[in-house]
């Protein structure tokens, strides 16, 4: 099936997709700051340049987009055009995510992954509830990995 957009329009659309400062990221950052957490952004010295670094707690937070990181939820739809290429690309993204998370944990960092569907969509979690979950996890120090998908779907 041919692309429904011309090459110029498709190129413009793809250029407008943000890699940093996405809406879900900004929403979580604002809530964390209001809750008293102080953080750094995209620390280059760490594997994968985490979206949020809570150095005081030795914790990093990744805010993953459901499409780009191939999350099995209602927000992910594999494109109908060039499906095989997209599947390979998105699978490689997911594999890279897992390698980065492992490397961070090996280096003594605790990792939180917050999925886009947790912050928006029909199964989103309200921010106070999300902040409580993150805060409790940071304070207890019980494990070195926390993944927060939409609770009713994933």
N, C-alpha and C positions, 0 to 999 in steps of 0.2 A: 504494500500500500504506500502510495506517495505521501510525502509530507503535505499537510494542508496549508502550510505557510511557505512563502518564497524564501530563498536563502537569506535575503536581507532582513526580512521580518524575523526569521528564526534566529539569526545572529543577534539581533537587537534583544530579543526575548532572553536568550541565554546570557548575554552580557549583563542583564539587569538582575540576575540571580546573585544574591549576596553570599559571600563566604564568611564574613564576620559581621557582627552587630545585627544579626537577624532579629526579627520581632520576638520570637520565643526567648532568645538569648537576653535581649534588653529587658523583657518582662521579668525574667528570673533574676537578673542582676539588680534591678531596682528593688525587688522584694527582699533579696539578700541584704542589700545595703540598708534598707529600712529596718531590718531585723537586727542590725548591728554588726553584721559580718563585713570585714574589710578584705579586699582581694586585689589581685593583679590580673591583667588580661593577656592572653596569648603569649605566655612566657616562652621565649624562643629556645631557652636552654633545656627545656623538658621535651621528651618524646611526644610527638603529635601536636605540639603547641596547644595545650588545653585552653578551652574557652574561658574558664575561671579558675584561678589558683588561690586557694586559701592556705597560704604558707604557714600561718600560725598553727593550723590544724593538720598540716602536711596532707592536704586533701586537694584534689583537682576535680573539676566538674566539666563534663562534655555535654553540650546541648545538641543532640543529633536530630537532624531533619529526617523524617520517616522515609521520604523518597530516596535521598542521597545515601542513606545508610541502610537501605533495604530492610525496613522494619515490617514485620508481619502484622499490619494493622489496617484499619479502614482508610487511612490516608495514603497508603502505598498502592500505586497502580503501575504495573510495568507498561511502558509505552508500546503501542501496537506497531509502530514503525521501527525498524532496526532493533527488534526485540532481543535478538541474540547478542548484539553488541552491547545493549544496555544491561542485559543480564550479566555478562562478563564484567563490565565496568562496576556495577553495583556490588557484585559478589566480591570483587577485588577490594572495593572500599570497605566492606564488612570485615574481610580477612585482615586488612591493614588495621582497622579499629581494634580487633582482638589482640594483634601483636603489640600495638602501642599500649593498650591497657595492661598486658602482661609485663611489659618492660617497666612501666611506671610502678606497678606493685612490687616487682623485683628490687626496685630502687627505694622502696620504703614509702611510697606514696599510696594514699587511699584514693579510690576512684569512684566517682558518682557519674552515672550516665542518665540524663533526663531526656526522654524522647519528646519530640514535637507534639505527639498526640496527647501527652500528659498536660500540655499547656494550652492546647486548642483542639477544636473538634467536638464531636458529640459525646465523648467520654472524658473530657478534661477534668482535672483535679483542681479544686479551688486553691489559690495561692496560700492562704493560711494553713491549710491541711498539708500542702507540699512542703512548706517551710518547717512545719512541726516535724514531719518525717525526716527531712534533711538534718535539722538541728539535733534531734534525738539520736540519729545515726552517728553524727560527728561526736557527740558527747559520750556515747557509750563505748565507742571504739571497738565494737564487737567483731567486726570483719573489715576486710580491706577492699570490698567491692559492693556497690549498691546500684541497682538498675531500677529506674522508675518509669515504667510504661503506664499507659492508661489502665486503671485497675479492672474495669469491667470487660475490657476487650482482649487484652493481651495476656 
